[in-house]
C-alpha cells in the first residue's frame, strides 16, 4: 500500500495526494549519535487567506512550523497506537499563520515508540512497524489543497541540533547547531537531500483524533536547590510526568548533564529505584538523562520528544551558579478536565485523593499508562482497577473512546489481547486481569455517561475474547497475572478462581451489550447462569462462606453476588480483615472490590482503618513524604513511585463516604441511591461530582453524637435516601450515631 491512505469506510479526501515522507530509507540501529530528521518546503500563496486548515500525522511524533511559528501548543503529536492498524491524525486551524506570498513549512520528527531503537524488555526495537521517523501533511487554503507532503520536500539530519532522542532514555542537544532560520522563508536548503516517500507495508486506518491533547499543563518552581560535589540537586517538591525548561550561559562546547529521578540517595545522586538497568540493555544506556552542549550564548533548553517521571533534577557540568530562576519543572499530561473534588477530616485520606489525582494525570499519555518512568505503557490491569473512579473524577469520555478503539484494534483474530495497549506484538498471555479492561471500560462508561456505543461496537470483540479465554484455560494455559502486587504477593488467590470470575464478568457484560443493541442474548444468559451456578457450587461451602479464605476472593464474591448467604460472606470478610490487623492484603484485583465490599458488609469502619493504617498501606507512603502513589506497598527503594492503580480506593470516597451510588439500570445518574457510610473518626467529608445531568454537592459532619448530611441535587436526577425521594436543590438529614 502506498503512502496515500484511505480510511476504511471513509475516504480521507482532505489529504489529497499526500505521502508519508522520511529522511532515510530505514531506521538505524541504536546509537548515542542519531540526529533527528527535519524537513522543509516553501510555497507561494497567490490569494488573500480567508481560511487555512492543516492535517498532520506522525507516528514518530513531530513538531510542525509555519513561517517559524509552531502550529500548536500540543505536544507529542501524533497519538500513539498500533501503527499497523490505526494512525491518528490531527487537524488544526492555521489561518493566522498563513499569508499571501511566500510561506515556509518546517517539520522536525522524533522517534517515539515508532522508532524505538533502544533494546529493552518490551522489544519495541523489533516492532514490525519500525521505520525511520516520518510524517504526512496536507494543507488547505480557502478550501483548496495547496500543499502536501511528498518528494518535493527537502530533508536533513546531519545538522540537526537534537543529536539523540528517546522517549524513555532522554535527549541530547548541541546548542551550537541550533538555528531557527531553517523554519523561515529564504533559508538556503540546497545542500539538503530530497525527502523519501514511504511505501506502507501494512493496512492502517487513518482516523481523526477527537481526544484531549498532551500539553504543558503546569510550571513548577524549584522548592530547594542544593550544591553537591558534582553539581546541583534540584527538588521541585512534587513528583510528576514531564520535563524541565533550563536556562544556561556557559562557554561554547561545555557539556551539561541533566538527570531526572523520583528519589535521590544520601549523596545527592539520582536513585532510579531499579527502574533502569534491569529493563534496558545492552550495558547501561542513558535513562532519564539529557545532555546539553552550550553555544556560548544564553541557551534555553527543554526536551521536544522525551518525558520523564521525576521530582528531582541533578545538574552536572555547570561552571556558573545555578539560580532558581534558571530552571522550572513542566508537568505534562493530556489536558483532561477534572469533574469532581473531595476533602475530609483525615489527613491520610486527603493525601490519597491528592496524590491519586496527580498519579492519574501523570499517566494520561494517549491512554492510561502504568507509570511515567521505565515503561510508559498502557497496562490494562492498572486501568481496570481505576476505571470507575477515573470516570468520576475526570472527563474521560474522549480519552477512553480513543483508547477503546486501540483495544479493539489490538485484538488478534483468535481473540487474544496484549496486556498493554497499544503494543506491537509484545505482551500476550498476561491474562484476564489485564484483558478484561475490554469489558470494564464500556460497562462503566455506560453507567456514568449513558453512552452505550462502546458496548454495541464491542460485541464482536467481546465474543472473540470469550472464545479465546475458554480455549486457553481448557488447554491448560497458566496466565501470568493473578491478584498482582498484593502485600506478600497474596499467594492465597488461585489463578483459576480469578479466571472463572473474569469469565463470569465477560459473559455478564456481553449479555448486557446484546440487550443494549436489541439482539438476542438468551444463549449468553443461559451460559452465564451455568457459570454462576458452577462457581457458587465450587467456592461457597454449606455454611455460606467462601472456601478461598482471603480478602480478595471474599470481596469479589460479595460485590458480584456470587453467594448463597450474603450475611455469611460479609461476616467472613469482616473477620478476615479484623484478624489481619486490619491490614490490606489484596493486589490490584482485590483493591477494586475490598472497600466497597466492607461497606456492603456494614463495616465501613474497617475500610477506614485499613485505608489509614501504616504498613502496608497508604499511611506508609504519606509518612515517607510521597506526593504520588507508589507501585509497591513497601517500595521505598524499588520501582515506580508514580502508579495510579492503587488509587482505586478513591471510588470508595465518593460511593461510601459521600454515599453516591449510581445504578446500571438508570445510567448517567438518571437515578441514584444515596447510601453514605458515616465514619465518625473521619469528622467531616465534602465533595462535588459534575455529572452529565449536572453537579451533585454533598457534605456531612459529625458533631454532638449525630451526623448532619447535606445534599444538593440538580434537576434531572432522581435521588433517594432511605427510601425518601429528594427534592431538587438542597436537602438535609440528621442521623443519630
N, C-alpha and C positions, 0 to 999 in steps of 0.2 A: 504494500500500500504506500502510495506517495504521500508526502507531507501535506497535501491538500486534503483536509479532513471533511468527512461528512458524518454528522452525528446520527445515530440510529433513531429513526422516527422523525427527525427534524434536521433539515439541511442547514448548515452554518453558512448561509449565503454571505453574511457580513464579512467573512474572511476573504472572499474573492479567491484569487489565486495564490494566497499566502502560503509559504512553505516554512517548515522549521529550518533554521539555519544555525550553523556552528562554525567554529574556527579551525578545528582539526577533525580528521577522518574518524579517529577512535579515541577512547578515553585512555589516558596514560596510566601506568602503574603508580602505586603510592610513592610519593616523593615529598621531601621537605621543600622542594622548589617546584611549584606547579602553579604558575601565574594564571589568574582568571582571565577569560577572554572578554574583549569589549568589541562593540560593533557600532558603526555609524553610517548615516546617509543624509544627504541634503536634497531637498526638492523645492521647486518653485510653486507657490500658490498664486494663481493668477486672478483671483477674485476676492472681494471682501468676505471675511469669515463671519458667517452668521451662526453656524454651529459646527462643532467638531467632536467626534467620538472615536475613541481608540479601543480596540480589543487586543489584549495581550495574554499570553500563556507561556510559562517557562517551568518545565518540570524540575529544573535545577535551581530555581529561584533566580530572580533578576531584578535590577533596578532600571527604570525607563525614564529617559530625559527628553525634553523638547526645548530647544534653544537654551540649554544649560539648566533648566528647571526640572526637578523631579515631578513626574506627573501626579504623584500621590504621596501622602504620608503613611500609607500602608507599608508594611514590611513583610519580608519573606513571601513574596509573590512568585509562584502561584501555590495554591493549597496542595498539600501532599495527598497522594493517592497511590493505588497500584497503577503505575503508568502504562501498563499493558491493557488496562481496562477503561480507566477514566482519566481524562485530562481536564481539570477545572480551569476555566478561563474567566478573566476579569474584564469588565467594561468600564471605561472612565470618560467623563465629560472633560475635554481638554480645550474647549472653546477659548478660554482666556490665555492659552499658551501659544496658539497658532496665529500667525499674522500673514497678511498679504505680502508676497515676496518670498525671499529665501528663508527656509526653515531647516534647522538641523535636528536630527533624531539620533539619539545615542542610547546604547544598552550595555550594561555590564552584567554578566552571568556569574552566579555562584556555582556550588556543587550540590548542596543539599543531600537528600537521600538518593537522588537520581544518579549522581556520580560519586558515591561514597567509596573511595579507593582504599581507605584505611582498614586493614584486616581486623576483624573483630568477631566476637562470639556470635553475632547475628548475621554475619556473612553477606552484608549488603554489597561488599566488593564483588560478589559473584552473581548479583542480581541480573536476570536476563534482560532487563530494561536498560542496563547501564550503558551510557554513551557519553560523549563529550558534552559539556554544558551547551544549552541551546534555548531558542525561544521562537515563537511565532507571533506575528503582529499584523494588524490591519487598521488603517486609519480612514475614516470617513470625514469629509469636509462638505458641509451643505448637502448632506445626503448622498454624496458620491464617494466611492472608494478612490483615494488618490495615492495611497502608499500601502505596500505590503512587504513583508519580509521575504527576500529571495536572493538570488545570486548577484543582484545589483548592489548589495550592501558590501561594505568593507569590514574586515576583521583584523584584530591584532591581539596577541597575548604576550609578546616579548617585552613590551614596555609598560605593562600594567603595574601600578604601584602595589596591588594586592598580590603577593607572591606565593601565598599559601592560605587555603581556607577550607576548613572542615567544620561541619555543623556541630559535631561533638568535640573536636580537638581544639579549635581556635583559629586565629587569623594572624598572619604576618604581613606587615606592610613596610614598604620603603618610601618614606615621605619625600625623598629626593626626586622620586619619579612622579609624584602626584601633580597633575596638571589638568585644570578644569577646561582648558581651551578646546579639548577634543570633543566636548559636548556642544560646541557652539559653531555658528556659521563661519566659514572661512578657514577652518583648520586644514592643514595640508596632510592628507591621508594617502598620498601617492605611494608611500612605502608599505602601506598596509596590503594585506592579501585579499583576494576575493572570498566572500563568505561561501561556505559549502552547504548546499541544500541536503537535507537529510531524507533518506527513504525510511519509512516506518515499517519495522518487521512484525508488527502486531496490530490487531484491530482494536484501536482505542476509541472510546466515545469522547468527543469534545463537548463538555457540558458547562453551561453558565453557572457561575458561583453566586449563590444567594445566601451569603453567610457573613457574619461579622469578621472583619479583617484582623490580622495581628497588628498591633500598634505599640508605640512607645506611650504607655499609659500614665506613668508616674515617674518623676525625677526625685531622687532621694539623696540628700546631702550627707557627707560623712558624719558619723556620730563621734568618731575618735580616730586620730592619726597618730601612730606611734613609730618613732625612729627605731630601727633594728640594726643589727650588724651588717646585713646585706642591703638594706634599703628602708622601705616603709611598709607598715601594716595599716591598712585602712579598714575600719569597722563601720559598716553602714547601719548596724543596729537591727536590721531586718533581713531574713532570708527571702530570696525571690528568684524568679526567672528573668534573664535579661543580660545586660552588659553594662559597660561604663562609657561615659564620654570623658576623655582625658586630654588635658592641655599641657603642652611642654614646650620649652625653648632650650634646646641643647645644641651642642656643636654638631655640625653635619657629620653623619656616619656613626654617631653614638647610638648604641642599641639598648633600648629599654624593654624590660620584660614585665608583663602583667600576668599574674597568676590568680585565678579565681577559685574560691572554695567555700564550703558551708561551715567548716570548722578550721581552727588553727591549733598547732601544737604549742607547747610552752615556750619554745624558742622563736615563735613568730612565723614558722613555716606553715604553708597550707597543708592541712590534713585531709586527704581525699577519701578517707573512710573506706579504703579498699575498693573504691569505685573505678580505679584506673587500670593498673597493670593486669588485674585478673581478667579483664574483658577485652583489652586491646593488645594486639601483638603484630609483628614480632618486636621484641625488645620493649622499650618504653616510649611510644610515640608521644608527641605533645598532647596533653589532656587539660582542657580548661586553661589554655595559655595563649596570650597574644604577645607578639613582638613588634616593636616599632623602631625603625631606623630613622633618626631625626634628620630633618632637612637643613638645620642651621637657622631656620626662621621659627616663628611661633606656629606650632603644629596642633591641630585639633584632630584627635583620633576617636573613632568608635567603630566597632565591627559592623560589616554590612551583611554578612552571611553566616554568622555563628552566634550562638547564645549559650548561656551558662546557668547553672543553679549555684547561687552564691550569696553569702553575706559579707565575706571578707575578700579583700584585694591585697595582694603582696606586690609591691613595685620594686624592681631591682634595676640598677644601671644608671640612675639619675645622678648627675653631678650637681644640679641645682636643687634647692629645697622644694619639697612638695607641700603646697598650701591647700587648704580646704577648698578654695575657690577653683582649683585646678582640676578637680575630679568630682563626678557625681555618678551615682548608680541610676540606671534606667530600667524600670520594671516593665517588661514586655509580655503581652499575652493578647489573646483575642479580645476584642472590645465588646464583651458581653455585659449587659447591664444587670445590676442587682435588682431583685424583685422582693426581697424580704430583709427583715432585721430582727435581732434578738438580743436581749440582755436580761440578766437575772442577778440575784444577790449572792451568787457563788463565784469566786474568782477563777476556779478551775474550769467551770462550765463556760464562763465568758472567754477564757483563754482558748478553749477548744473551738468555740464558734469563730473567733477572730482568726486563729491560726488555720482553721479549716477553710475559711473563705480565701485566705492567702494561698494555701496549698492548691485549692481548686483552680484559682486564677493562674497559678504558676504552671499548671498542667493543661491549659487551654491552648493547644497549638495545632489547629486544624482537626483535632479530635481531642479526646481526654487521654493525655499521656500518663505514664506511671510516675515519672519524675523528670525534672529539667536537667538532670546531671548526666549519668552514664548512658541511659537508654533513649529517652525522649520518644518512646514508642507507645502506641495506643493499646495497651494491655486491657483487654475487655473484662478480666476478672476484677481489677480495681474499679473500673467504671460501672460494673454491675452492682457492686456494693454501694456506690454513692449516687446511683442514677436518680433515686426518688428525691433525696434532699437537694440535689442539683436542680431539679425541676421546681422545687420550692423557692430556692434562693437566687436563681439566675434565670434570665430569659434565654433558655437553652434551645428554643424551637428551631432556629435556623442551623445552629451548630449540630444538633442531634439529627436533623433531617439530612444534612450533608454527610454525616458520619454513617447513617444507616444505608445510604447509597453505597458507600465504601464497603460496608459489611456485606451487603448483598453481592457486590462485585467480587469480593474476596472468596466467595464460596466455590469450591470445586464442584464438578459435575456429580461426584459421588456424595456431596453434601458436607464434606469436611471443611472446616474453617481453621485458619491460623489463630493462635491465641492473641496475636497483636494484629490490629487492623488500622491502617493498611500495612501490608508486608509484600515481599517479593514472593518467595516460597518458603520462607523460614517460619517455623513456629507451629507446625501441625502437631496434633496429639497431646495438647495441653488439657483437653477435656472440657466438659460442660461448665465447669466453674468459670472458664473464660467464654466459651462459645455461646452460652445461654443469655449473654447480653443481646443476642438476636431476638429473644423473646421479652426480656425485661424492658428493653427500651421502648418498643411500640406499645406495650401494655401500660407502662407508667405514663408514657406520653399522652395516651388517650385519656387516662384517668385525670391528669392535671390540665390538659388543654382542650379535650373534647375532639381532637383531630384524630380520625381513625384511618388516615391514608396509609400510614406505616403498617398498620395491621392488615389492610387489604392488599397492599403491594407486596407484603412479605409472605403471603400464603404459600406460594410455590417454594420459597426458601425454607419456611417452617417445616413443610412436609419432607423436603430433601434432607434436612438435618436430622429429623426424627429417624428417617431410614438409616442414615449413617450411624447415629447413636445406637440404635438397636443392633445393627450388624456388628459394630465394633465391639460391643460388650459380649455378644454371642460368640464372637471369635476369640474371646479371652483377652481382649485388649485392656491393659492396665494403664489408664491415662495418668498424666503426670501430677496434676494438681488436685489436692483434696481441700481440706479447710486450711488453706495456705496461711502461713505465718502466725499461727496461734502460739501462745506462750508455751514453750517447750515442744513446739511443732504439733501439739494437740493430736497425738497418735491414736486417740481413742475413737476417732470418727472414721469408720471404714469407708473406703472409696466406693464400695458397692452401694452403701447407704446413700452417699452423695449422688451417685449415678442414677439410682432409682428415683430419688427425689426430683432431680432435674428432668428426668423423662416425664414425670407427672406434670411438672411445670410446663414443659414443652407442649404436651397434649392439651393442657388447660388453656394456654394462650392460643394455640392453633384452633381449637374448637371455638373459642370466642371470636377469633378473626373470621372464621367461616360464617358465624352468626352475623357479624357486622357487615359482611359482604353479601348477605342474603343467600348463602349457599348451604347445602345440606351438610350438617356436621354430625349426623347421627352415628356414623362409624367412629369418629373421633371421641364422641361422648361415651360410646359403648366401650372402647378400649380404655378410656380414662377411668371409667368405673371399675374395670377389671384391675387396672394398675393400682388404684387406691385400695381396693379390697385386698389385693395381694400384699401390698405394703403394710397395711394395718395388721393383717394376719401374721406377717413376718416379724414386725418390730414392736408390736404392742402386746403385752402379756395379759393373762387373765384378770389381773387386778387393775388393768387400765394404764399401766406405766410402760414407758419406753424401755426396750431391752438394751438399747445403746445408751449407757449412762454417762453422758457428757453434756455440757451446756449447749453446744451447737445442735446436736441431734434432737434434744427435747424441745429447744426453741423452734426448730423447723417444724416439728410435729404440731406444736401449738399454733403457730402462725398460719399453717396450711390446713388446719383442722383434720389432721391425719391421726385421729384418736377415736377411742370408744367412750372414754370418760374424760371430759375436759378437766374436771376438778383433780383427777388423779395425776395427770401430767403437769398441771400447774403447780400442784403441791410438790411433785418430784423436782421441778426446776427450782423452786424456791429453796428446797433442801440442798440441792447441789450447789447453789450459789452461797447459801449460808455456811455450808461446811467448807467451802473454798476460801472463806476469809472475809468478805466476798472478793474473790479475785477473778478477773476476766480471763477465761481460758479458751476463748474462741479465736479463730482466724478470720479471714476476710469473708468467709461464707456466714459464719455464725454472727459476726458483728452486725450483719444486716437484719438479724431477727431477734437477738437476745434481749435487747432493751424493750422492744415492743411486746415481746412475749412476757416479760416480767410485769409490764403494765396490765396486760390481759389477765395475768395471774393475780392482780390486785396488790402487787409488790413493787410499786414504783420506788419505794424507799430503798429496796435492794438495788435497783437500777442506779439510783443516785449514789449509793455507797460504792458500787462497783466503778462507776464513772470517775468518782472523785478520790478513790484510794490511790496509794502511791505506786506500789510495784507488784506486778507490772501494771502500768496504766498511764493515763493522761497526766496525772499529777507529777509523775516522774519527769515527763518532758517539760512541764510547766516549771518545775523546780530547777531544772537544768538550763532554764533561760531560752528554751526553743521558741521561735516565733512562727514556725510552721510545724506540721505533723510529720512524724518520722515513719520510716518503713518498718522498723523493728521496735518492739516494746522496750527492749534492753539495748537499743542500738546507738548508744552514745559514741562508740568508737567504730561503728560499722555501717556501711551502706547509706542509702539516701536519707536525708533529713528534710525531704520535701515531697512526701507521698500523700495522696488525697484519700486513699481507700478507707482509713480508719475515721474519716470524717462522717462515715455513715451514721454515727450516733446523732448527728445534728438533726436528722429527721425526727428523732425522739423528742427533741426540744420542742418542736412545733406540734407534733401529733399528741404528745403526752403532757409535757409541762404547760403548753398553751392550750392543748385539747382539740386541735382542728383535725377532724377525721374525715377525709374525702371518701366518696363512695364510687366504686366502679360502675354501679348501676345508674348513677346520676353524675356523669363525668363533668369536668370543667367547673366544679363547685356549684353545680345546679342544686345539689343538696349536700349538706354536711351535718354531721353529728358532732356536737361539742362535748368532749369527754375528758376534761382536764384531770390529771393525776396530781393532786396537790401534795407537795413535799414541804413541810414546814421549815426544814433545815435550809431550803433554798431562799426563804424570806420573801422574795418577790420575783415575778417574771413578767416581761412585757415584750411584745413583738408586733410586727406588721407583715402581712402577706399580700402582695399585689397579684391578684388572680385575674383570669380572663374576664371575670364578672365585676371586678372592682377590688378595692382594698379592704381587707379584714384587719381590724386593730383589736388587740387583746392585751389586757394587763390584769394581774392579780397581786395581792399582797396578803401576808399573814400578820394579823395583829389581834391581840386580846382574845386569843383562842378561836379565831374564826378567819376564814378566807373571804376576801372581797374580790369578786370576779367580774370584770367589766369587759364587755364585748361590743364592738361596733361592726354592724353588718351592712354591706351595700345592697342596693336593690338588685334583684335577680338571683339572690342566693336564698334558698330555703334552709334555714338553720334551726336545729332543735337542741335543747339542753334538758336532760332528764325528762324527755317526752314533751316538753313545752316548746312551742314554736316561738322563735324570737321575732321581734319587730325590726323593721328597717331602721338603722340608726343605732342609738346607744341602748344597751341592756345591762342591768346589774343584778348579780346574785350574791347572797350572803350564805356561806356554807360553814356550819359549825364544825369544829375539829372532831 
